[in-house]
Amino acid sequence: MVDPMNCLLISIGDEILNGQTLDTNTHFLAQSCREQGYQVRAKYSIADRKEEIVEALKLGVTIADVIVTTGGLGPTKDDITKKAIAAYLDVPLVFHQPTEDRIRQLFGPRRIPFTQEHHQQCYFPDEVELLENKLGTAPGMWWDLPSGKVLISLPGVPYEMKHLWNDQVLPRLLAKWPVAIRQFTLMTAGTGETVLSSLLSAWEDQLPSGCSIAYLPDLGRVRLRLTCIDPVLSDDRLHSLKQEMETLVQDYVYGYEGETLPEVLGRILLKQGKFIGLAESCTGGYMSHLMTSIAGSSAYYAGGVVSYSNAFKEDMLHVSPSTLRDHGAVSRETVLEMLEGILAKPLVNVGIAVSGIAGPDGGTPEKPVGTIWIAYGDQQTRRAEKILFTKSRLLNIEYAAYYSLNLMRKFLLGL
C-alpha cells in the first residue's frame, strides 16, 4: 500500500502569533486533508518576516509532499509572503498585467481608487501558476517543484482561502495523489476514552493493515473514528468492521458522524411525541441553549426554568423551604423536588433537574466543587444521580449539561 500524501500547513501573520486573530485556516485545511486521507505532518504559525518564512519552506520540503501557506498576499507592507517565496525559489518578482486589469475592473463600479499598493500586489514570483480568486484581489499560487513536491500559497482571508482550496487546489491534489479512504465515526457519551479503548483493544489489534482507530475526546463525549486506507478492502469486510466496532461499545453509542447529542435527543422526543422541560440551577440555562440551538426544537422542547437562587427554587418550582434547609440546594432531595416542579409545567412529559457547585468557590468537604446532582424522569418514574467533576467552572457546566442530556436519552430508550 502506498503511503498517503503528507502536508505541511503554514499560517503567516503577526496577528496570528499575538492572538489578535484566531487561526481557523490551518484548522480547516487539516480537517479537509484528513477527510481525503492525507496526513498533516505539522502546522506552523510564523511571523511576517521573510527569513522565518524562507526557513519554514526549507524545512517543509524535507518533511512533506505539499506545503500550503496562508496569509501575507495583500497590498500592505507587511504582506511579504510573495517576496519570501521568491527568495526561497531564487527567482525575481515579475509584474502581471492581467491581475492589475482584473483589480481595476473590480474597483471601477465601486469607485475604489487603485493605489500604488494595489500595483505592488500585482508582482509575483517568476514562473508561478496563478489561481484565480473570484472572491478577492489576491490570487492563489501553485508551484510544481523540481523534486516533484508542490508549494501552494493562499490568501489569509478565510472565505477566500476556502474558495480557492475547494474549487481549485483540492481537485488538483486528488488528481495527483488519489487516495482510497473510507471512514466511519461513532459518537459516544457516558464514559471516557480509557474505557472505550479497553473495550476495543483486542479487536483493534486484529484490524486489517491500513485500518486504525482514533479516539477524539470532548467533555462527556468521545468520537470513535475508524479509518481504512486500503483500496483492496471489500465493502462487505468494511461493513462487518463497522458492526463489530459498534457492538463492542454499544452501551455508549448515541449517534454517528455529524450528529450532536441534543439533535439525537430531539429526534427521540419527537418520535415518542413527548415534550421536555428543564429545571436548571448550576448549568444556568446551558442545557436549554443546547436544545434550542436545533432548528425545529419547538416541536419537543416545552421550556425551562433557571432557578439559580433558593427563592426561585421555592417560588418557580415549589421546592420546600424545609428541604433546602435540611439538605441544601445541592442534594438528591432538592433536585427531585425541582424535577417534580418542572413536570407540573404546561406540556412537559419528561424533565431534567440539575443543581450543583460549579466553582471555583462554594465547595465544602462534604460537597466539594464539581458536586452535581441530576434528577430526570416522568410522572411515573424519577431517578437521581450524583456526579463529581473537578474541572473549571465552565467545564463543569458543560459536562453537567451533556451528562444530563445523555441520561435522558437513555431513559427514553429504556437503557
C-alpha positions in Angstrom: 0.0 0.0 0.0 1.3 3.4 -1.0 1.8 5.9 1.9 -0.7 8.8 1.8 0.5 12.2 0.8 1.9 14.4 3.5 1.1 18.1 4.0 2.8 20.9 6.0 0.5 23.8 6.8 2.0 27.3 7.5 -0.1 30.2 8.8 1.7 33.5 8.2 0.9 36.7 10.2 1.9 38.6 13.3 -1.8 38.9 14.2 -1.9 35.1 14.5 1.1 34.9 16.8 0.0 37.7 19.1 -3.6 36.3 19.5 -5.4 39.1 17.7 -6.7 36.7 15.1 -7.7 33.1 15.6 -6.1 30.7 13.1 -9.1 29.0 11.6 -7.3 28.4 8.3 -5.0 25.6 9.2 -7.8 24.0 11.2 -10.0 23.9 8.1 -7.1 22.7 5.9 -6.2 19.9 8.4 -9.8 18.7 8.5 -10.0 18.7 4.7 -6.7 16.8 4.4 -7.9 14.2 6.9 -11.2 13.7 5.1 -9.2 12.9 1.9 -6.8 10.5 3.7 -3.8 12.9 3.5 -1.6 13.2 6.5 -0.7 16.6 8.1 2.9 16.4 9.3 2.9 19.7 11.1 1.2 23.1 11.4 3.2 26.2 11.9 2.3 29.8 12.7 5.1 32.2 11.8 5.6 36.0 11.8 5.5 38.3 8.8 9.3 38.1 8.4 11.0 37.0 5.2 13.8 35.0 6.9 11.3 33.0 9.0 9.1 32.2 6.0 12.1 31.0 4.0 13.3 28.8 6.8 9.8 27.3 7.2 9.7 26.5 3.4 13.2 24.9 3.6 12.1 22.7 6.4 8.7 21.9 4.7 10.2 20.4 1.6 12.3 18.0 3.7 9.2 16.5 5.6 6.2 16.9 3.3 5.0 16.4 -0.2 2.8 19.5 -0.2 3.5 22.8 1.6 0.5 25.2 1.9 0.9 28.7 3.2 -2.0 31.1 4.1 -1.7 34.8 4.6 0.6 37.7 3.5 -0.7 38.2 0.0 -2.4 41.5 0.5 -1.4 45.0 -0.7 0.1 46.3 2.6 3.8 46.5 3.5 3.6 43.6 6.0 2.3 41.3 3.3 5.7 39.8 2.3 4.8 36.1 1.6 5.5 36.6 -2.2 8.9 38.2 -1.5 9.8 35.3 0.8 8.7 32.7 -1.6 10.7 34.4 -4.5 13.8 34.4 -2.2 13.3 30.7 -1.4 12.9 29.8 -5.1 15.7 32.2 -6.1 13.5 33.9 -8.8 12.6 37.5 -9.3 9.2 39.1 -8.8 7.6 40.0 -12.1 4.6 42.2 -12.9 1.4 40.5 -14.0 -0.7 42.9 -16.1 -3.9 40.7 -16.1 -4.1 40.9 -12.3 -4.0 44.7 -12.4 -6.6 44.7 -15.1 -8.8 42.5 -13.0 -8.4 44.5 -9.8 -9.2 47.8 -11.7 -12.3 46.1 -13.2 -13.4 45.1 -9.7 -12.8 48.5 -8.2 -14.3 50.6 -11.0 -18.0 50.1 -10.4 -17.5 50.6 -6.6 -15.4 53.8 -7.1 -12.5 52.3 -5.1 -9.2 54.1 -6.0 -6.4 51.9 -7.4 -3.3 52.8 -5.4 0.4 52.1 -5.6 -0.1 49.4 -3.0 -2.5 47.6 -5.3 0.0 48.0 -8.1 2.6 46.2 -6.0 0.2 43.5 -5.3 0.4 42.6 -9.0 4.0 41.3 -8.7 4.5 37.6 -8.3 7.5 35.2 -8.2 8.5 34.3 -11.7 7.1 31.1 -13.3 4.3 30.8 -10.8 0.9 29.4 -11.8 -1.8 31.8 -10.5 -5.1 30.5 -9.2 -8.0 32.9 -9.9 -9.6 34.3 -6.7 -13.2 35.1 -7.6 -13.9 36.4 -4.1 -10.9 38.8 -3.6 -8.0 40.6 -5.2 -5.1 38.2 -4.2 -4.7 35.2 -6.5 -3.6 31.9 -5.1 -0.3 30.5 -6.3 0.9 27.0 -7.2 4.4 25.7 -8.0 5.4 22.2 -9.1 8.8 22.0 -7.6 11.6 20.0 -9.4 11.6 17.5 -6.6 8.0 16.5 -7.5 6.6 18.3 -4.5 4.1 21.1 -4.6 4.2 24.6 -3.0 0.8 26.4 -2.6 0.2 29.9 -1.3 -3.3 31.0 -0.5 -4.8 34.3 0.9 -5.3 34.6 4.6 -9.0 35.8 4.4 -10.8 32.6 5.4 -13.6 32.6 2.9 -11.2 33.4 0.1 -8.8 30.6 1.2 -11.7 28.1 1.4 -13.0 29.0 -2.0 -9.6 28.5 -3.6 -8.9 25.3 -1.7 -12.2 23.7 -2.6 -12.6 24.9 -6.1 -9.0 24.8 -7.5 -6.4 23.3 -5.1 -8.1 20.1 -3.8 -9.2 18.7 -7.2 -5.7 19.0 -8.4 -4.2 17.4 -5.4 -6.7 14.5 -5.7 -5.7 14.0 -9.3 -2.0 14.0 -8.4 -2.4 11.9 -5.2 -5.6 9.8 -5.3 -6.4 8.1 -2.0 -8.9 5.3 -1.4 -10.0 6.3 2.1 -13.1 5.2 4.0 -14.1 6.3 7.4 -16.8 5.5 10.0 -17.4 7.5 13.1 -19.4 6.6 16.2 -20.5 9.3 18.7 -20.4 8.1 22.3 -21.2 9.6 25.7 -21.2 8.5 29.3 -17.6 7.3 29.6 -14.1 8.2 28.7 -11.6 7.2 26.1 -9.8 4.8 28.5 -12.9 2.6 29.0 -13.7 2.7 25.3 -10.1 1.7 24.5 -10.2 -1.2 26.8 -13.4 -2.4 25.2 -11.9 -2.2 21.7 -8.3 -3.2 22.5 -8.3 -6.8 21.4 -10.4 -6.1 18.4 -8.2 -3.2 17.4 -5.1 -5.4 17.4 -6.8 -7.6 14.8 -7.7 -4.8 12.3 -6.6 -5.2 8.7 -3.5 -3.4 7.6 -4.3 0.2 6.7 -7.2 0.4 9.2 -6.9 2.3 12.5 -9.0 3.7 15.3 -8.8 7.3 16.5 -10.1 8.4 20.0 -11.3 12.0 19.8 -12.4 13.1 23.3 -14.6 16.0 24.3 -16.4 16.9 27.5 -18.6 13.9 28.3 -18.3 12.6 24.8 -15.8 10.7 22.6 -15.8 10.3 18.9 -14.5 7.0 17.7 -13.3 7.1 14.1 -12.4 4.0 12.1 -10.2 4.9 9.1 -9.3 2.4 6.4 -6.8 3.5 3.7 -6.8 0.2 1.8 -8.0 0.0 -1.8 -8.4 -3.8 -1.7 -10.6 -3.9 1.4 -14.0 -5.1 0.3 -17.2 -3.3 1.1 -18.5 -6.4 2.9 -15.4 -6.5 5.2 -15.7 -2.8 5.9 -19.4 -3.3 6.8 -18.5 -6.1 9.2 -15.8 -4.0 10.8 -18.4 -1.2 11.5 -20.8 -3.6 13.0 -18.1 -5.2 15.2 -16.9 -1.8 16.4 -20.4 -0.6 17.3 -21.4 -3.8 19.1 -18.3 -3.6 21.4 -19.2 -0.1 22.6 -23.0 -0.2 22.0 -23.8 0.9 25.6 -22.2 4.3 25.0 -23.2 5.0 21.3 -25.7 7.8 20.8 -25.1 8.6 17.1 -22.8 8.8 14.1 -20.5 11.3 12.5 -22.0 14.8 12.4 -24.8 14.1 14.9 -24.9 16.0 18.2 -26.4 14.7 21.4 -29.1 17.5 21.5 -30.1 16.5 17.9 -30.4 12.8 18.7 -32.3 13.5 21.9 -34.7 15.8 20.0 -35.4 13.1 17.4 -36.2 10.6 20.1 -38.6 13.1 21.8 -40.2 13.9 18.5 -40.6 10.2 17.6 -42.2 9.5 21.0 -44.4 12.6 20.9 -43.0 14.0 24.1 -42.1 17.4 25.3 -39.1 18.0 27.7 -38.8 20.6 30.4 -35.6 21.6 32.1 -35.0 22.9 35.6 -31.5 24.3 35.8 -29.5 25.8 38.6 -25.7 25.4 38.2 -25.9 25.0 34.4 -27.6 28.4 34.2 -29.6 27.7 31.1 -26.9 26.0 29.1 -29.0 22.8 28.6 -31.8 24.9 27.2 -29.3 26.6 24.9 -28.2 23.3 23.6 -31.7 22.1 23.0 -33.0 25.3 21.4 -29.9 25.6 19.1 -31.5 22.9 17.0 -34.0 24.1 14.3 -37.5 22.8 15.0 -36.9 22.2 18.7 -40.2 23.9 19.5 -41.8 20.5 18.5 -40.4 18.8 21.6 -38.9 21.5 23.9 -41.6 22.9 26.2 -39.4 25.3 28.2 -37.1 25.7 31.1 -36.6 27.4 34.5 -33.2 28.7 35.6 -33.8 28.6 39.3 -30.4 29.9 40.5 -31.4 31.1 43.9 -33.2 29.2 46.6 -36.0 31.8 46.4 -36.6 30.9 42.8 -36.5 27.2 43.5 -39.2 27.8 46.1 -41.3 30.1 44.0 -41.0 28.8 40.5 -40.5 25.1 41.2 -42.2 24.8 44.6 -39.2 23.3 46.3 -39.9 23.1 50.0 -38.1 25.5 52.2 -37.5 22.7 54.7 -35.9 20.6 52.0 -33.5 23.4 51.2 -32.8 24.0 54.9 -32.3 20.3 55.9 -30.5 19.0 52.8 -29.2 22.1 50.9 -29.7 23.2 47.3 -27.2 20.6 46.1 -28.9 17.4 47.2 -30.9 14.4 45.9 -34.0 15.7 47.7 -33.8 19.2 46.1 -33.3 18.0 42.5 -36.2 15.5 42.9 -38.5 18.4 44.0 -37.1 20.6 41.2 -38.0 17.8 38.8 -41.5 17.5 40.3 -41.9 21.2 39.8 -40.9 21.2 36.1 -43.0 18.2 35.4 -46.0 20.2 36.6 -45.5 22.9 33.9 -47.6 23.0 30.8 -46.8 20.4 28.0 -44.0 18.8 29.9 -43.9 15.0 29.7 -40.3 14.4 30.8 -37.9 16.6 32.6 -34.4 17.1 33.9 -33.3 19.0 37.0 -29.8 19.9 37.8 -28.2 21.6 40.9 -24.5 21.7 41.8 -21.4 23.6 42.8 -19.7 24.7 39.5 -16.9 26.6 41.3 -14.4 27.9 41.7 -15.8 28.7 45.2 -18.6 27.4 47.3 -17.4 23.9 48.0 -17.2 22.1 51.3 -15.5 18.9 52.5 -18.9 17.1 52.2 -19.8 18.8 48.9 -16.6 19.8 47.0 -16.6 21.9 43.9 -17.8 19.8 41.0 -20.5 18.0 43.0 -23.6 17.9 40.8 -27.0 16.3 41.4 -29.2 15.4 38.5 -32.8 14.2 38.6 -34.6 13.0 35.5 -37.8 11.1 34.5 -41.5 11.5 34.0 -44.6 11.3 36.2 -44.3 7.6 36.7 -40.5 7.1 37.1 -38.0 9.5 38.6 -34.3 8.9 39.2 -31.5 10.9 40.7 -27.7 10.6 40.3 -24.7 12.4 41.7 -21.5 13.1 39.7 -18.3 14.7 40.7 -16.4 16.6 38.0 -13.4 18.6 39.2 -12.6 20.9 36.4 -13.0 24.7 35.9 -16.4 26.4 36.3 -17.3 26.5 32.6 -16.2 22.9 32.0 -18.2 21.7 35.0 -21.3 23.4 33.5 -20.8 22.0 30.0 -20.0 18.5 31.3 -23.1 18.5 33.6 -25.3 19.6 30.7 -24.2 16.9 28.3 -24.2 14.2 31.0 -27.8 15.1 31.9 -29.0 15.1 28.3 -27.4 11.7 27.8 -29.2 10.4 30.9 -32.5 11.5 29.4 -31.6 9.9 26.1 -31.0 6.5 27.8 -34.2 6.9 30.0 -36.4 7.4 26.9 -34.8 4.4 25.2 -35.1 2.2 28.3 -31.4 1.7 28.6 
